[in-house]
């Protein structure tokens, strides 16, 4: 059965994303390049800051991709400059880099491990693995109850506002990708249920509200 591609890494620069894509393809890993940047006119200020590009992989390829990138990072350590910011990190901060590997580049992860080793600090692989497992379990938990957004969504949906439809759709369908590539729902079952109701309610009410407004405008102009 075919696997769904999920987000592996995101970049603010297209060249970085394409470089990773080429690297993975050359090493036999299928991947997809996606431009998530909003289609804004260049005249919009700050448009560059909104650009986002991502590389997606099959979940089964995540571990192999990380291994390849770590091997590549090992070869780059010789190019490390004396003022690289990670060199000033405390032992605790370096351990945090190792634990939260997904939040850092492979280069930083590999360097953090090497710095700890040079300082005579042990990296207990099993302990780190257990902590990562717990962290992924915590990240997989749904966001806290969205009572405020649910209430706002119902209000806008009843009033015929598009905003209500958007809120409902987000609550109902929003998902997040975990560091191991697994995709889970962002919100709990009850919030998703309300989101679906809000979405459907908004879709039903919107054309009715629009018709009433148009009719009211027509009558006022008579």
Buried (B, 14 or more C-beta within 10 A) or exposed (E): EEEEBBBBBBBEEBEBBBEBBEBBEEBEBEBBBBEEBEEEEEEEEEEEEEBBBBBBBBBEBBEBBBEBBBEBBBEEEEEEEEEEEBEEBEEEEBBBBBBBBBEBEBBBBBBBBBBBEEEEEEBEEEEBEEBBEEBBEEBEEBEEEBEEBBEBBBBBBBEBBEBBBBBBBBBBBBEBBBBBBBEEBBBBEEBBBBBBBBBBBBBEBBEEBEEEEEEEEEEEEE
